[in-house]
Amino acid sequence: AQMTTRAAGKATVISRELEETFRIDTWWDVPVFHPIQLKEGDYEYAADTELHLVMDIDQTKVVGEGTNDVELVLKCVAWWKEELQHDLQFIPEDVPEEVRKEFCEFCNDYDMADAFRSIMPILCRPGLTEFVKAHPQAKFWTFTNKDREDQGVIVRDVSDDDGLVGMFQEEPHEVSGRQTIDANKLALAVLDEQVNEYSGIVNEERPMIGVRGQSKDLSRIVGLVQEKRRERAKAEGKLDETPLTIVLLDDKYQDAYARCQANDRRLLLKVQPFVAVTEEQGVELKGAMERILPVNKLLKFYQAFRQSEPAHALVQCIDIMSDDASTLLKRRGAAESPNFTYVPKVLPAGTKPLDPLPVLRPVSKPSPKSEWAPLVDHD
């Protein structure tokens, strides 16, 4: 009536009842378990398993596409700063000396971690801190699907081959020949670090992982855990064989191809999407962005670079971050004399606040099936 595994040098006993209720599969030689939602809303999972909580970043861990352009603005400035380190000719010759000096000082003083930190109360999911406090036993992971593959070709790429969100571009800089920081990757990594710091996640098992155009393959998580355990076993002489309970928190049941977000629906914990901020937070965000990158300064840089070199990469960069698809920085007026303003996407007045995230509790005996919530697999 019991299953015995050896974990960290001691036997872990899991009853047959827990096995039959929660066991889902074996991946990478590790027994994998799933949680069960109860009708009252919270979840339970098998005691004596190791809980791994995997969070999708957009609309789950932080506010989604609506205010995602914060990241676009911040990484553009990070790119300007990086270019100045590699290319002495990045600023066109005809840019006035006082603008050149102001641009260099602005870039040198820019700190992306500070910028993200200043707006964490707005970007971070309401209730995330309480959720983290309620699960001190959990190991956290973050998935991003900002990687994109289309028919086998990588369209957008923020993770290195091992799946980790990296730091550098694959090719050296065309001017300096040195390794170059990739602003796309850096922005995601810094965003995740700041969310963790703000919400109290100190037990992140590994930095953010890119999906690389695949579904959120949770067996990759198990493979990475097992890899780490085997490395540790070389030093300790024994392999940790504690079974894993894996949970993916995501704001959608299915991906764009109508496939379940997780390998198995039972591993998915669907949360309400965090799509935009409140009107009051929108005002706060506008003020915060003005402090990070004032629009009058942005306009000065844009006009000076554009007058000197209309097709300059910085001009194109600002055009992209303020185009019609932007949901934060808006460019209005004629191309030669535009004006910029921050207009954050906000929720309609009267929108109900998000429900608190559920709690996952370890149990030695599962609740009767009559108390289980039905398994829903689509919106």
N, C-alpha and C positions, 0 to 999 in steps of 0.2 A: 504493500500500500504506500510505499515511499520511494522517492527517487533520491539517490545520493550523488552529489558531485563534490569534488575537492576544490576548495577555494582558499587561496592565500594560506595554504598549509593546514587547513582544517576542513572537516566534512561539513557540507551544507546539505541539510535534509529538506527536501520539498515533497509534500504529500502528493499521493496519486490524484487526490481531488483537485489540488492546485494545478498539477500537471495537465489533467484532462480539461480544466476550465480555461487556463490561460496560455498553455504552450501552443506555439504557432508553427515552429519549424526549427531546423538546425542550420545555421549558416556559419561557414568557416569553423566548423567543429564546436560552435557555441550554441547551447540551447537558447532559443529566442521566445520571449513571452510578450503578450499584448495586454493592454488594460481593458477594463469593461466599464462602460458608463451606466450609472444607475439612474432611475427615473427622476430622482431629486436633482440630478445635474452633475454631481461630482463623479469621480472615477475611483476604482480600486484596482490594485494589481498584486501579484503574488509576492508575499514577504520573502526575504532572503534572495531576491533577485536584485540586480544593480539597475537603477532607474536612469535611463538616458533620454533627455528631453531635447528634441531637435526642432528648432524654430525656423520657419520661413521668415525672411527679413521684411520684405515689402508687405504692408497691410496687416502683418501679424506682430512682428517685434517693434517695428517703427511705422509711422504714418506712410501710406502708400503713394501711388503715382501722383496724387494731388499735390503733395508738398515735396515730392522726390526731387524736384528741380533745385531744391536747396543744395543737394549733393552736386548737381551739374554746375552751379555757380561756384561752389567751393573748390571743385576739382579743376575748373578752368583757371582760377587764380593760382592754384598749386602748379599747374602746367606753366603759366607765365614765369613763376619763380624758378622752376626747374630749367626752363629754356635760358634764362639769364645766366645760369651756372655753366652752361655749355656753349652758348653762342654769343660772342661779344657784339655781333652785328644783328642781334634779334630786334633791337630798336632801330627803325629806319633812320638814315642820316638826317633827313629833313625835320625830324621831330624837334620842336624847340627845346633848348637846354633845360629850362625850368620844368617842362613836362617830363623830360627824360629823367631828371633828378628825382622828381616826385614819384614817378613810376618805379624807379629802382628802390627808393626808400619804402614805398608801399609793399613791394614784393619781399624785400628783405625782412620787414617787420611781420609779415603774414605768418600766422601759425594756425594750420588747419584744425589741429586738435582743440585749440582754444576756441576757434570759431564754432565747431560742433558742440563743444561743452556748453557754450553760452545759450544754445537753443535746445538742449536735451529735454527740458521739461515740456517742450512743445512737440518734439519729434517722437519721443518715447511713448509707447502704448500706455494708456491709463491703466493702472492696476498691475503693471509688470513687476514693480518693486515688491508688492504684496505677494504676488505669485512666486517670486524667487524666494522670499522669506518663508513661504509655506512649504518649500521643498529643499531644505538644507542637504538632504541626502542625494539630490539629483546631480547628474553631470550634464552640462548644457552643450549644445552644438547649434550652429547657425548655417542654414542653407541659403544660397542666393541663386536665383535662376537668371541673373544678368548675363551669364554665359548664354550664347545662342548658337545652335547649329542649324543650318538649313541644307538638307540633302547632303549631309556629311561635311559641309564646309562651315568652319567656324566664322560666324558673322561678327559677334561681339565676344570678347574673351577677357575675363578677369581672373581666371585661375590658371595656375601652372599645371603641368602634366600630372602631378600627384593629387590634384583636386584642391589643394590649398589656394586660397586667394594670395597671389604673390605680391611682389613689390616692384619688380623691374620689367622693362620692355625686353623682348627677346634679342633685338638687335642693338648694338652700340649706337650712340648718338652720331648722326651723319656729319656733324661739324667737329665735335670734341673727340669722338672715337671712344668716349668713356661710357660705362654702364649708365643707363638713364632710368630714373624713377618713372613708373607708369602711373599717371594721375588717376586713371580709372580704378586701378587696383588699390592704390594708396587711399583714395577717398572711401572705398568700401571698408577697407581694413580699419581705418581710423574711426569711421562711423560706428562700426561694430564694437570697437574698443571703448568708445565713449558711452554707448548704450549700456554695455556691461558695467562700466564704472558707475554710471548713474543709477542703474537698477539693482546693483549689488551682486551681479553674477561674478563670483570669484572662481567658480569651479567650472570654467569653460574647458571642456575636454581637449579642444583643439581649435585654432582660429577658423574663421569662416571657410566654408567649402563651396566651390562652384559646382553647379549641376551639370554643366557642359552639355546642355541641350537634351539630356536624358531626363526621364522622370526622376523624382527624388528617391533615388535608390538607397533604401535604408540598409541593405546588406553591405553597402560600402562602409557605413558606420561600424557595423560589426567587424568587418575586415580590418579596419583601422584600429579598433580596440584590441583585436586578437594579435595584430602585429606588435602593438605596444606591450601586451602581456608576454609575448614570446621573447621580446628583447629583455624585459625585466626578469624573465625566468632564467636567462643566461647568467645573470648576476646572483639571483636568489636560489637557484637550483630547483624551484618548483613553479609550476604553471598555475596561475589563477584561473579557475574554471567556473567562477560564479556565473550563473545564467543571467541574461540581460533582458530587461523590459525596455522596449524601444517605443517611443511615442513621437509622432510628427505633429506639431501644431501648425495648422495652415488655415488660411481664410477661404479656401475653395475645396470642394470635394474632388473636382476633376481639373485636369490641365486643359490646355487649348485643343488637345486632340481627343477630348472626352475620355481620357484614361484617368483612373484613380491616382491622386497625387502620391500615394504611397504604394509599396509593393503589394500590400494587403490592406483592405479597408479597415480591418480591426486595429491597425497600427496608427490610424489617422484620428486626431482630435481636432474637429472643425471648430474654429473660433469666428466670431463676428469680424468682418473686415474693418480695419481702421483706415478709412479712405481720406479723411480730411480733418482739419482742426476746427475748433469753434470760432465764432466771430471775434470774441475777445482775444483768443490766441492768435488769430490772423493779424490783429492790430499789433500784438507783441512781436510776432514774427517779422512783420514789416519793419518795425523799429530795430530789431536785432540785425536784420540784413543790412539796414542803413548803416549800422555801426561796423559791420564786417566789410562791406563794399558799398560805400556811399554812391548813389546814382550820379551825383554831380562829378565825382571823381571818375567814375566809369565813362561818362560822356566825354570828359576831357581826354582820357586815354584813347577812346574810340575815334574821336574826331582827328586827333593829332596823327594817329597811325594811318587812318583812312585817307587823310589829305596827302600824306607822304607816299603811301603804298596801298591803293584801294583793295588789292587782293591779298594783303598781308594775313598770315595765319591768325593773328590776334583778332583782326576784324571779322574774319569768318567764324572764329570761336564765339565772339559776342553776338554775331548775327544768329548763330544756332541757339545760344542760351536765352535769346529773347524773341524767338520766332513765334509764329501763330500757335504752334503746338505747346509752347511753354505755359506752365501753369503757375509761374511765380514772377519772373522778370518779363515785363512787357515793353516792347519798343513801339513808339508811336511817332507819327509825323514822317516827313520826307527823309530819304536815305542820307542826304547831305546834312540835314539838321534835325536829327531825331531827338526825342526825349525818352528817358527810361524811367520806369516806376515799378515797384514791387506790388503785385496784386495776388496774395496767396489765395489758393482755393479754400473755401470754408464751407462748413455744413449749413444747410438751411436752418433758420431759426426754429426752435422747438424740437430739433432732432434729439431723440432720447440718448443719454450717455450709453457707452458700451457696457454690457454685462461684465461682472468680474470674471476673470479666468477661473476655470474649475480647479479643484484640488484633487491630487492623486494620492490615495492612501494605501499603504501596504496592508494586506490582510493575510492571516493564517488560514482563514476559512472563507470561501466566497459567499456572497449574499445569494439567496435563492433566485432562480431565474425570473420569478414573478416580479422582482424588483429591478430587473435590468431594463434599460431603455432600448427601444428598437433601433436597429442599425440602419441609418439613412445613408444613401450613397450619392445623392445629387441634390442640387439646390431646388 
